[in-house]
Amino acid sequence: MIMNGKIRILVVDDDESIRRYIGKLLTQAGYDVLTASSGKDALKELRTGPDISLAILDILMPEMDGLETLSEIRKLSGDLPILMLSALGQTNIIVKAMKAGATDYLVKPFEEEELELAITKSLEKKKLLTEISSLKKQLRVDELRGEFIYNSSKMQRVKDLVDQIAETDVSVLIEGESGTGKELVARALHYGSGLKDKPFIKVNCAALPHELLESELFGYERGAFTGAYKAKAGKFELANNGTIFLDEIGEMDMSIQSKLLQVLQEGTFSRLGGKLDVKVNVRIIAATNRDLRKAVEEGGFREDIYYRLNVVNITIPPLCDRQEDITYLFEYFLDTYNEKYGKSFQVDKETLYPLLVSYPWPGNVRELKNQVKRFVILGDMGDLMHYLKDGKAHAAHERQVNISRPEVLEIEPDEDEIIPLKLAAKEASVKAERGMILKALRGTNWNKKKAAHLLQISYKALLYKIKECGIEK
């Protein structure tokens, strides 16, 4: 039998016996059923009645036929699944109905199983379309195609510069603190150019050790190293005729910088273990939160690469230096996450906005976005207010440390204080996990299911971690 998901179905047919027959089948299956004897009655039901999940619509009806009714329904609801009923020999009409937006059709007379299958297919198609819509919303929230959301003159200047150079093929160096939106600018450069239909390949140079980063960027031939059972193309080859975005390029090892220089100068490189040069045509966009000029002076970054990458420099100001964007971005993220998670949270602007503007936001736009997401998921205004009030001094100190980047004072340790490196790493890992788990538990008032969701681990894994870290309420 058809499974019930509390779905309400509207049956539209001028034949009373057909309406009773279909209505009985659907009612027995557990559906809520409404009926209408004409197209006009169906439209009235859709306009004034309860929400309808699916409509079953006969093609041949007096006054307003099925095709005309279908057309009018589509004006009211573009995504309502509509199952058409036809008689034998109405193939041409069915084709017209499907082109006009019908989801599926049944030929009368039909078996109960055929009706079940048609309804299931129509509802699954609606679910799939809803999921696709949700994914598009998610893309909008995550700003994956480089849309600019801003309200400040400083970001307007950044946007103007992006628009000015997007269509060129010059290399670009994007500088700015972590979380300011460097990847967003890189994507805006790509999607604003003639390469928008070509690949956009991102490589985080800080995420991999230099041995792996080299093979990731340039690929390798079979047998180049242990485990290289077959040849693999690198990111530069995958980005051919498109754009490669080298994020955190300041962390790239000097040995890899030499091969990068060859790509910048000649557009060629060789795979690991390869004897032949590979030629590519790639636009290179790089980003860093380090002072690359200082790194050049200290010998940590090649000067020739710096000047080849830095043909055009885009510096993104930190969020605290463009306060006009803070509340603007807050409202944008609040609207989009409300939409994404089916919420309708609003805030007291007079109380909250002064706190938003005075908070230093060391994590910049990424931190603001994550806090709005947390607020919408938890629905706890007190939690957000506490974060902005109590974290203000610590955040200001963290920003100052990040900006000043002081030299690390090295202290010679006693031999008795030295422990094996693996043990030290394990202790540091447990300590870090314990702190994050405690933060999640306190932030959710010790609701372990919510905490597990925030930490992106299973409930069972969280219970194990709580026991492992010795956490007690």
ROTI-230492 format. One record per residue: y, z, x of N, C-alpha, C, O, CB in turn; residue in three letters. Coordinates in steps of 0.2 Angstrom, whole numbers, plus 5000, padded with zeros to 4 digits. Atoms other than C-alpha are relative to their C-alpha. Glycine has a CB too. Layout:
// residues N
YZXYZXYZXYZXYZXALA...
END
This chain:
// residues 473
499450005004500050005000500650005004500650025010500050064995MET499450004996501849985005500350075001500350114997500649964996ILE499849934998502550135015500750014997501149964997499950015007MET499349985003504050225007500450035005500350075009499950044994ASN499449974996505650255017500650014996501150014999500149955006GLY499549985005506650305002500549945000501149945000500450065002LYS499750065001507150125000500149984993499749984989499649945004ILE499850025006508050054985500049934999500449905003500750044997ARG500150075000507549884979500349974993500150004988499349985001ILE499750035006508549774966499649944999499549895003500749985001LEU500450065002507449654956500449964995500649994990499350024997VAL499650045005508349514948499649944998499449895002500749975004VAL500450055003507449394936500150004993500250054990499250015002ASP499850005007507849334919499350014995499450024989500349934998ASP500649995004505949344914499850085000499750115005499449965004ASP500149935000505649524908499350025002499350075005500150024992GLU500749994998503749514911500050015008499650055011499549954997SER499950004992504149474930500350065002500150105007500349945002ILE499749944998505349614931499650064999499650115004500750014996ARG500449945001504149744924499450005005499350055007499750004992ARG500550004995502749684935500250025007499850065010499749925000TYR499849984993503649694951500350075000500150105005500649955002ILE499749935000504549854946499450055000499550105004500450014994GLY500649955001502849934942499750005007499550065010499549984995LYS500350004994502149874959500450045005500150085009499949935003LEU499649964995503649944969500050074998500150115003500749975000LEU500049935002503750104959499450045002499450095005500150014993THR500649974997501950144963499950015007499650055010499449954997GLN500050004993502250104981500550065002500550075008500249945003ALA499649954999503550244980500849985001501250025004499850035007GLY499350034999505150134981500450024993500250034988500049935001TYR499650005005506650164970500249934998500349895002500750045002ASP499950075002506850014959500650004994500650044990499349984997VAL499550025005508349944949499849934998499649895002500750015003LEU500150075002508249784939500649974997501050014994499450004995THR499550045003509449654933499749934997499349905000500649995005ALA500350065003509149514921500449935001500249884999500050014992SER499550064999510549394927500350015007500450075009500549994994SER499650004993511549354943500650054999500850085003500249935002GLY499349965001513149434935499850075000500250115002500349984993LYS500249935000512149594931499950035007500050085009499450014995ASP500249984993511549594949500650025004500650075008499649955003ALA499449994996513249574956500450074998500750105002500549944999LEU499749945002513949714945499650065003499950115005499950004992LYS500449944997512549834951500150015007500250065009499249984999GLU499849994993512949794969500750035001500850065006499949935003LEU499349985000514749824966500150084998500550115002500549964996ARG499949945003514649984956499450055001499550115000500250004993THR500649965000512850054958499950035007500350035011499449964998GLY500149974994512050154972499849945005499749885004499450044999PRO500250044994511650074989499349974999498950004997500150035007ASP500650045000510349934989499749995007500149975011500149944996ILE500350014993509149915004499749935000499749905005499450055001SER500350075000508349744998500149984993500050014988499350005003LEU500050035006508549624984499549954999499449915004500749974998ALA500550055001507249514976500349964994500449984989499350034998ILE499650055004508049364968499749944998499449905002500749985003LEU500350065003507349234956500549945001501149955001499850014993ASP499650064999507949054960500349974993500849964992499649955004ILE499850035006507948984942500250054995499750094992499449964997LEU499749955005509049084930500549964996500949924999500250075003MET499450035004510249034916500650025002500750075006499950014993PRO499349984999512149034918500150005008500249955011500250074998GLU499949994993512149094936499349995004499050045003500450065003MET500750014997510649024946499950045006500450085009499849935001ASP500149964994509849104961500449995006500650035010499350005002GLY499650024994510749004974500850025000501050055004500049925001LEU499349985001512449044966500150075001500550105004500349984993GLU500049934999512049224965499950025007500250075010499450034996THR500149994993511449224983500649995004500850045008499549955003LEU499350014996513149154989500450054998500850085003500249934997SER499649955002514049284979499850075003500250115005500150014993GLU500349944997512949424986500250005007500450055010499250014999ILE499950004993513249365004500850025001500950045006499949935003ARG499349984999515149385001500150084999500550115003500449974994LYS500049935001514849564996499650045006499950095008499750034993LEU500449974994513549605010499749955004499349915002499550054997SER500250054995513249495025499350015002499049975005500449995005GLY500749994997511649585030499550034996499050054998500150055006ASP500549985005510749635014499449965000499549904999500350014993LEU500650045000508949575015499949974993499950014988499450045002PRO500150035006508649455001499449965000499349915004500649954998ILE500650035000506949394996500049964994500149984988499450054999LEU499950055005506949234985499349994997498849995000500349945002MET500650015004505649204971500149924998500649914994499950054994LEU500050075002505249014968499349984996498850024997500249965006SER500750035003503948914958499849955004500249925009500249984993ALA500350054996502848784965500449944999500749924994499349984998LEU499650065001503748624969500750005001501149965000499949964994GLY499349994999505448694973500250015008500650055010500250074997GLN499950004993505348664992500749995002501050025006499549955004THR499350024998507048584993500550064998501050075002500249944996ASN499649955002507848724984499950065005500450105007499950034993ILE500149954996507048854995500349995007500650035010499250015001ILE499750024993507648765011500850014999501150045004499949925001VAL499349995001509448775003500150085000500650105003500249974994LYS500049925000509148965000500050035007500450075008499550034995ALA500049974993508648995018500649995004500850035008499349985003MET499450024996510148905025500650044997501050055001500149924999LYS499449975003511248995013500050085002500450125000500050004992ALA500049934998510649165020499550044997499550104998500650034998GLY500649965003509049215011499650025006499549995011499649964995ALA500449974995507949325022499349975000499049965006499950085000THR500750025000506249265016499949974992500349984988499550055001ASP500150035007505449185000499250014998498850025002500249934999TYR500750005003503849204989500049954994500449934991499950074997LEU500250055005503049074978499650034994499150064996499649935003VAL500449975006502549124960499549954998499649894998500550024995LYS500249935000501249174956499850025007499649985011499450014995PRO500249984993500949284971499650074999499650104994500750025004PHE500449944999499749424976500450065002500950065005499449995004GLU499649944998500249604978500150015008500650035010499650064997GLU500050004992499849594997500549965002500949975008499349985003GLU499450054998501049444998500750035000501150035004499949944996GLU499349975001502449544991500150065005500650075008500050034993LEU500049954995502049695002500249975007500750005010499350045001GLU499950034993502049585018500849975000501149985005499649945001LEU499350035000503749495013500550055000501050045004500149964993ALA499549954999504649655010500050035007500550055009499850064994ILE500049974993504049725026500349965005500749995009499250015002THR499750044995504549575036500850004999501150005004499749934999LYS499350005002506249575027500450065003500950065006500249994993SER499749944998506549755031500050015008500550045011499750064997LEU500150004993505949735049500649965003500849985008499349985002GLU499550044997507149595052500750034999501150035004500049934996LYS499449965001508549705045500150055005500650065008500150034993LYS500049954995508049845057500249975007500650005011499450035000LYS499950034994508049725071500749985001501049995007499649945001LEU499250025000509849655067500450065001500950065005500249974994LEU499649944999510449835066499950035007500450055010499750064995THR500149984993509649875083500549965005500849985010499350005002GLU499650044996510549725090500750025000501150025005499949924998ILE499349985001512149775083500250075003500750085006500250014992SER499949934996511949955090500049985007500450025011499450044999SER499950024993511649875107500749975002500949995007499449955002LEU499350034998513249775106500550065000501050055004500249954994LYS499549955000514149935101500050045007500550065010499950054995LYS500149974993513350015117500349975005500650005010499350015001GLN499750044995513949875127500850015000501150015005499949935000LEU499249995001515749905120500250075003500750075007500249994993ARG499849934998515650095124500050005008500450035011499550054997VAL500150004993515050055142500449955004500449955010499249995002ASP499550044997516349925145499649955005499949945011500550035003GLU500450044995515049805153500349945002500149915007499350004998LEU499750074999516049645152500750015003501049955003499949964994ARG499349994996517649715160500650004995501149984997500049945004GLY499449995005518749745144500450065003500150115005499850014993GLU499649954998520249845149500250044994500550024989500649975004PHE499849955005520650005139500550045003500450085008499450044997ILE499549964996522350075145500650004995500749964991500149975007TYR499449995003524050125139500650015005501250025003500050054995ASN499549984994525050145156500249945003499949895003499750055005SER499750064996526150035166499649995006499649935009500750015001SER500350014994525150065181499349964999499249925003499850075003LYS500650045001523549995174500249934997499849894998499550044994MET499850075002524549855166500149965006499949905006500650004996GLN499950044994524949805184499449985003499349935006500450045005ARG500750024997523149815189499749944996499449894998499550064999VAL500250055004522749705174500349935001500049885001500150024992LYS499750074998524049575178499849975007499749915007500850025001ASP500250024993523449565196499349974999499149925002499950065005LEU500650025002521649545189500049934997499749884999499650044996VAL499950065003522249405178500249945005500049885004500450014994ASP499750044995523149325192499549975005499549915007500650035004GLN500550034995521649305204499349994998498949975002500050065006ILE500750005002520149305193499849935001499249925002500050014992ALA500350075000520049115193500049975007499749925008500549954996GLU500150024993520149105212499450025003499050054999500650035004THR500649994997518749115224500150055006499650065010499649945002ASP499949954994519549245236499650064999499450094994500750025000VAL500349935000518649405241500550054998501150055000499750015007SER499549945002519349565234499750065002499150075001500049994992VAL500249934999519249745239500450044995501050044995500250025008LEU499749955005519449875226499950075002499450095004499649994993ILE500049934997519950045231500250054994500650034990500550015006GLU499849955005520050205221499550055000498950055002500049974993GLY500549945000519250375218499449984995499449944991500450064997GLU500650015004517550385210500150024993500550064991499450055003SER499949995008517550365191500649974998500749974992500050074999GLY499450035003519150265190499949944997500349914993500549995006THR500150065003518350105185500049945004500249895002500549994994GLY500050064995518049995200499549954998499749894999499850035007LYS500550055002516549915193500349964994500249904993499350034998GLU499750045006517549875177500449955002500549894999500450064996LEU499550054998518849785187499649945003499849885002500550035006VAL500450054997517449695197499749954994499749894995499450035004ALA500350045006516649635180500649964997500549904995499750044995ARG499450045002518449585174500149945004500349895001500650054999ALA499950064995518649475189499549954999499749894999500050025007LEU500650055001516949395186500149964993500149904993499350035001HIS500050035007517049365167500749974998500749944993499950064995TYR499450035001518849315168500149935004500649905004500650045002GLY500050064996518349165180499649954997499349964992499850025007SER500550065002517449005179499350025001498849985000500249945004GLY500649984999515949095185499750054995499150074996499950045007LEU500249955005515749205169499349984997499050034995500550004994LYS500750025003514149105164499550005006498949995005500049944997ASP500449994994513449135182499850075001500050114998500349965006LYS500249934999512549285189500650055002501050035006499450005005PRO499649954997513449445192499550065002499250094998500550034994PHE500549954997512449555204500350065003500850055007499549965005ILE499749944997512849735208499550035005498950035003500250054994LYS500449964996512249825223500450065002500950055005499849955007VAL499749944998512650005227499750015007499250035008499850064995ASN500249994993512650015246499950075002499650085007500649975004CYS500249934999512550205245499450034997499250084999500650044998ALA500649985003511050215235499349995003498850025002499949964993ALA500650014996509750155248500150015007500750005010499849924998LEU499949994993509450195266500149935003499849885000499450035003PRO499950064998509950055277499449955001499549895001500450005007HIS500550054999508249985281499849974993499649914993499450045002GLU500150035006507949955262500649964998500549914994499850064995LEU499450045002509749895259500049935003500249894999500650045002LEU500050074997509549755271499549954997499749904995499850015008GLU500550055003507949685263500249994992500149944990499350045000SER499850015006508749715246500649954999500649914995500350074997GLU499550054999510249615251499849935002500049884999500650025004LEU500250064997509449475261499349984998499149925000500150005007PHE500750025001507649475255499650005006499850025011500049934997GLY500450004994506149455266499449954999499349934993499750075001TYR500550045000504749345270499350045000499350105002500049955006GLU500749975000502849385268499850025007499949985012499549954997ARG500249974994502249495282500650035004500550045010499649955004GLY499449984996504049545288499950075001500150095007500649994996ALA500249934998503449725287499450024996499249994992500650054998PHE500649975003502049835281500150004992500650044990499850075002THR499950005007501849805262500449944997500449934991500450064998GLY499750065002502749645262499549944998499449905003500649975005ALA500550045002501349555253500249934998499849884998499550034995TYR499850075002502349405247500850005001501150055001499949994992LYS499350014999504149335250500450034994500250024988500149935002ALA499649985005505549405240500749985001501049995007500050084999LYS499350024999507349335237500450075000500350114996500249954994ALA499549955000508749455240500649994995500649944992500350015007GLY499550005005510249495230500549945001500849924996500450075000LYS499550064998511349365239499749944997500149894994500149995007PHE500350065003510149225233500050014993500149964990499250005003GLU500050005007510049295216500749994997500849974991499850074998LEU499350015002511949295215500349935002500949915000500450055003ALA499850064998512049115221500449964995500249964989499449955003ASN499650035004513449015213500450054995500750034990499749954996ASN499749945004514049185205500450055004500750035009499550034996GLY499649954997514749345210499550065002499150084999500550034995THR500349944998514049485220500550065001501050055004499649995007ILE499549944999514849665219499750055004499150085003500150034993PHE500349954995514549775234500450064999500950075002500149975007LEU499749945001514949945228499950055005499350055008499750034993ASP500149964995515250085240499949975007499449995010499550064999GLU500150044994515349965254500150045007499950025012500449935000ILE499849964994516050095266499450045003499450065008500550054998GLY500649964998514250175267499549955003499049975005499750034994GLU500450054997513550015274499950015007500450025011500249924998MET500249994993512650035291500349945004500349885002499350005001ASP499750054996513449935305499549945002499849895002500250035007MET500550064999511849835308500049954995499949894996499350035002SER500050055006511949765291500749964999500749914997499950044993ILE499350035000513849735293500049935004500349895002500550045002GLN500150064996513349605306499849944996500049884996499650015006SER500350065004512349495294500549994994500549934992499350024997LYS499550015006513649525280500649955003500849914999500350064998LEU499550044997514949445292499849935000500249894999500250035007LEU500350075000513849295294500149964993500349914993499349995002GLN499950025007513849275275500749984999500949934996499750054995VAL499350015001515749295274500349945004500749905001500450065002LEU499750064996516049165288499749944999500049894998499950025008GLN500350065001514749035285499649994994499449934992499550005006GLU500450005006513849075269499349995001498949964997500349944996GLY500850004999512149085277499850075003500250115005499949945005THR500349944997510949225282499349985000499049934998500150064996PHE500750015000509149235286499650064997499850124998499749995007SER500449945003507849345276499750045006499650015012499449974996ARG500449964995506949485286499349965001499049944997499950074997LEU500650034998505549405295500149925000499649885001499450024996GLY499950085001506249225292500349975006500650005010500549994994GLY499750044994506649085304500549954998500949935002499449975003LYS499550055002507648975293500650044997500550094994499749954995LEU499449975003509449005287500049984992499849934990500649985003ASP499950015007509749025268500749994999501150035001499750064996VAL499350025001511348945262500250024993499850014988500249935001LYS499849985007512249025247500849994999501249995004499950084999VAL499350005002513949005238500150064995500050054989500249934997ASN499949945004514449175232500750035001501050035006499550055002VAL499449964999516049265228499850075001499450104997500449994993ARG500249934998516049435236500650054997501250044999499950015007ILE499549955002516949585227499750065003499150085002500150004993ILE500249934998516849755236500450054998501050044996500049995008ALA499649945003517349925231499850065005499350065007499850024993ALA500149944996517550095240500450054998501050044995500149985007THR499649955001518150265237500250045007500550095007499650054995ASN499849974993518350295256500649965002500849915000499449995005ARG499450034996519850255267499749955005499649975011500550055003ASP500350054995519150095275500449995006500149975011499949934996LEU499650014994520650075286499950055005499950045011500850004998ARG500149944996520350245293499349995003499250015009500050074997LYS500750014997518450205295500049945005499649955010499649984994ALA499950054995518950045305500350035006500050025012500549944998VAL499749964994520050155317499550045003499550055009500650044997GLU500449954997518650275319499349965002498950005005499850054995GLU500650044997517350135323499450004995498949984997499850035006GLY500549995005516350165307499949944995499449934992500150064996GLY500050065004516749995299500349945004500849955007500450014993PHE499850054996516949825307500749974997500849964991499549945000ARG499450035002518749765307500049934998500449924993500550015007GLU500050075003518349585305499849994993500049954989499649955005ASP500350015007517349615289500650034996500750014990499450055000ILE499549975004518749735283500649944998500849944992500450065004TYR499550055002520049595284499849944996500249914992500449975007TYR500250055004518949465277499950024993499949984988499349975003ARG500149985007518549565262500750024996500750014990499650075000LEU499349985002520349625260500549954999501149965001500250065004ASN499550055001521049465256500550024994501150014995499649934998VAL499649975005521649535240499850074999499250094998500049964993VAL500249935000521749725238500250034993500850024991500350055005ASN499949975006521649815221499950075000499350095001499649964994ILE500149934999521949995221500150034993500650024989500650045004THR500049975006521550095205500350075000500050115004499349994996ILE499749935000522650255202499550044997499250034992500750004997PRO500449955003521750415198500250014993500850004991499950065004PRO499849995007521750465179500650055000501050044995499450024996LEU499549955001522850615182500749975002501250005000499950065005CYS499350034998524250495189500249954995500749914995499949965007ASP499850045005524250395173499850034993499450014990499649935000ARG500149955006524350525159500049964994499749994989500550065001GLN500050045006524750395146499449984998499249974992500549945000GLU500750035002522950335147499650054998499150044994499749975006ASP500549955001522150505145499950014992499350004990500250075002ILE500149995007522450535126499849934997499449934992500650024996THR500250065003522250345123499349995001498949964996500449945003TYR500750014999520550335131499650054996499150044994499950015008LEU500449955003520050495123499949984992499349984990500450074999PHE500150035006520350415106499649954999499249944995500749984997GLU500550064999519450255111499350035000498950004996500249965006TYR500749974999517950355117499750044993499250034991499950045006PHE500249965006517950465101499849964995499349974991500650054998LEU500250055006517950315089499449975002499049964997500649955000ASP500650044999516650225098499350045000498850024998500049965007THR500649955000515450375101499950024992499350034991500150055004TYR500149985007515750425083499649944996499249964992500750014996ASN500350055003515250255077499349995003498849984999500449935002GLU500750014997513750245089499550054998498950044996500050015008LYS500449945002513050415084500050024993499750074990500150065004TYR499949995007513550405066500350064998500150104993499350004997GLY499649945001514750545067500749994997500949934997500050055006LYS499350015003516550575060500450055003500950084999500049994993SER499649954997517250705072500749985001500949935003499750035006PHE499350014999519150725072500250065004499950115004500449994994GLN499749944996520250845083500750024998501049984995499949985007VAL499449985001521750945081500449985006500450015012500150084999ASP499650034995522950845092500550045003500650055010500349934998LYS499549954997524250975094499750055005500150075009500450034994GLU500349954996523051095101499649975006499750005012499550044996THR500450034995521950985111500449955005500249965011499449964997LEU499750054995523050845119500450035005500350015011500549964996TYR499749974994524150965130499550025005499650025011500450064997PRO500649984996522451025137499849945004499649945010499550044997LEU500350064997521850855140500549975005500249955011499949944995LEU499550034995523450795149500150055006500250025012500749994996VAL499949954994523550955160499450015004499550035010500250074997SER500650004996521750945166500049955005500249895003499450004995TYR499950044994521650865183499549945000499649895004500050035006PRO500550055000520150755179499749975007499949925008500249944996TRP500250034994519350745196499549955000499449915005499750065004PRO500550065001517950635189500349944997499949894996499450034997GLY499650055003519250525182499749974993499550014989500049945005ASN500150035007518850405167499250024999499150034993500149935000VAL500749995002516950435169499950074998499550084993499649995007ARG500149935003517150625167500350014993500050044989500450045005GLU499849995007518250605152499549974995499450004990500749965000LEU500550035005517050485144499450044999499250044993499849935003LYS500649965001515550595147500250074996499750094992499750025007ASN499849945004516550745140500049984992499950024988500650035002GLN499950025007516950645124499349994997499150014991500449944999VAL500650015003515150595122499650074999499350074994499649965006LYS500349935000514550775125500350034993499950064989500250055006ARG499649975006515850835111499749974994499550004989500749995000PHE500350035006515150705099499350024998499150034993500149925000VAL500749985001513350745102499950074998499550094993499649995006ILE500149935002513550935101500550024994500350074991500250045006LEU499549995005515050935089500350075001500550114996499650004993GLY499749934999515751095097500649995004500749985010499550045005ASP499450004998517551095099500250065005500550055010500650004995MET499949944996517551265107499749995007500050015012499650064997GLY500350024994516451195121500549965004500549975010499349974999ASP499650044997517651065125500750035002500950025008500249944995LEU499449964998519151185125499950045006500350055010500250044993MET500249954995518251305136499949965007500249985012499350034999HIS500150054994517851155148500749995003500849995009499649944998TYR499450024998519651105149500450065003500850065007500449974994LEU499749944998520351285150499850035007500150045012500050054995LYS500349964994519151375162499949965006499849985011499450034997ASP500250044994518751225173500649975003500549935008499649944997GLY499450044998520551175176500150025008500349985012500650034996LYS499949984993520751285192499549975005499749945010500050075001ALA500650034996519051225199500149935001500049905007499350024997HIS499950075000519451045195500549985005500549935008500149974993ALA499450014995521151055204499850015007500049975011500550044998ALA500349994993520251125219499649945002499649925008499750075001HIS500450054998518950995219500349935001500249905006499549994994GLU499650064999520250855217500350005007500349955011500549994995ARG499749994994521150925232499649995006499749965011500450075001GLN500550014994519550935243499949935001499849905006499450044998VAL500250075000519150755238500549965004500449915007499849974993ASN499550044997520850685243500150025007500249975011500750024996ILE499849984993521150785259499449985004499549975010500150075000SER500650024996519350755265500150045007500150005012499949935001ARG499949964993519450895279499449995004498949975002500150074998PRO500550014996518450885294499550064999499750114997500250005008GLU500549955001516750985293500050045006499950025012499349974998VAL500049964994516751135304499350025001498950044997500450074998LEU500749994998515151145313499950075003500250085008499749945005GLU500249944997514351315317499350005003498949984999500150064994ILE500749994997512951345329499650054997499850114997500150015008GLU500449955004511551425319499650045005499450025010499649974995PRO500649964997510351565325499449964999499349934994500050074998ASP500650035001508651505328499650024995499249994991499650005007GLU500449975005507951625316500249984993499849984988500150085000ASP499750035007509051545302499749934999499849904993500750005000GLU500250075001508251375305499350004997498950034999500049965007ILE500750015003506851325293499949925000500349885001500150034992ILE500250075000505851165292500449964995500649984989499349994998PRO499650045004506851015285499849994993500249994988500249945003LEU500350015007505650985270500150064996500350054990499349985001LYS499949945004505751165265500750014998500950034992499850065004LEU499349995001507651165266500249954994500649974990500449985006ALA499850055005507751005255499750034993500050024988499749935002ALA500349985006506551085242500450064997500550064991499350035002LYS499649945003507551245241500749984997500950004992500250055006GLU499450035003509151145239499949974994500449974989500349955005ALA500250035006508351045226499950054994500250044988499449955000SER500149955005507751195216500750034998500850044992499550055002VAL499449975002509451275217500549964996500849984991500450025007LYS499650045004510351125211499849994993500149994988500049935004ALA500350015006509151095197500150074995500350064989499349995000GLU499949935003509251285192500850004997500950024991499950065004ARG499349995002511151275191500249954994500549974990500549985006GLY499950055006511151115180499750024994499950014988499849935003MET500449985006509851185168500450054997500450064991499350025002ILE499649945003510851345166500649974997500850004991500250055006LEU499450035003512351245163499949964993500349974988500449955004LYS500250045006511451135150499850054994500050054988499549955001ALA500249945005510751295141500550034997500650054991499550045004LEU499449965003512351385140500449964996500749984991500450035006ARG499650045004513251235134499749984993500149964989500149935004GLY500450015006511951215120499850074996499550074992499449965001THR500149935003511951405116499250015000498950044996500250004993ASN500749994999510151405123499549964995499049984994499850075000TRP500450055004509551265112499649965005499949915007500449964994ASN500450034995508151205123499949924999499949885003499350035001LYS500150075002507851035113500749965002500649915005499850004993LYS499350034998509750995115500149995007500349945010500650034996LYS499950004993509751045133499649955003499849915008499850075003ALA500450054997508250935137500349934999500249895003499350004996ALA499750075002509150785128500649995005500649935007500250004993HIS499450014995510750815139499749995007500049955010500450065000LEU500350014993509650825155499649945000499449925006499650065002LEU500350065000508750675150499250015002499049975006500349945004GLN500649994998507050755152499650024994499950044989499950055006ILE500349985006505650795140500050084999500250125003499249985000SER500049935002505550965131499550045004499750095007499950014992TYR500549974996503951005140500250015007500150065010499349964999LYS499850004993504650965157500650055001500650095006500349935002ALA499549955000506151075153499750075000499950115004500550004994LEU500349935000505051225149499750015007499750075009499550004995LEU500349994993504151195166500550025005500450065009499649945002TYR499549994995505751185175500350074999500550105004500649954999LYS499749945001506451345167499550055003499850105006500050024992ILE500549964997504851435172500050005008500050055012499349994998LYS500050024993504851355190500750035003500650065009500049935001GLU499349984997506751405193500150084998500650115000500549964997CYS499949935001506451585186500650014995500950074996500050045006GLY499449995004507751565172499850044994499450034991500349934998ILE500049955006507951705159500650004997501250005000499750075002GLU499450005004509151715145500350075001500850084998499949994992LYS
END
